[in-house]
Amino acid sequence: MAVGILTLHLAWILWVILGCALTRGRPRLAALHVLSLLYSIAVETGPWPCPLTRLEQAAQARAGITPYQENFLVHYLEALLYPDVPPALLAAVAVAVCVCNLGIYVWRWRRR
């Protein structure tokens, strides 16, 4: 179960990062992606945890695995790609990616 939630979490991250490329000419999908971006910014900057992280941690605990305590980005990305990078910097980069995607939507809207 935890692996399935991890896969869903990775799919969410890919959607947030690359969704802008899939939404051209699809206004409903674009609206969904914009909401996803705003939600992701709120989760990264707000005091509450990501629900997928909580689900993954609960599934790990049920499986007898000690769940990680930090957020998803810190746990997986820092361990694999960015060792010794402060968690606040990872969150800032995640928010910057979302803001860049929102900027693409603003640019598209202004071109119309």
C-alpha positions, 0 to 999 in steps of 0.5 A: 500500500505504501508503495502505491501511495508513493507512486501516486505521490510521484505522479502528483509531483510530475503533474504539478511540474509538467502539467502545463505542457499537457493543458494547452488548448484544454481549458478545463484541464488547465483550470485543474492544473492551476488549482493543483499548483495553488494547492501545492503552494499552500501545502508547501508554505502552510503549517499542515502536512500533505495528505499523501505523505500522511497516508504513506506514513500510515501505510508504512506504520501498518506494515510494521515499517517505521515511517519517516517524520519529515515531509515527502520532498525532504525524505526522498529528494534530499536523500536521493538528489540533494544531500545536506540541502536545508528543507526550507530551500527544497520547499522554496524550489518547489514553490518556485516551480509552481509559480513558474507554471502559473507564470506560463498560464498568465503568459498564455492568457495575456497572449489571447 
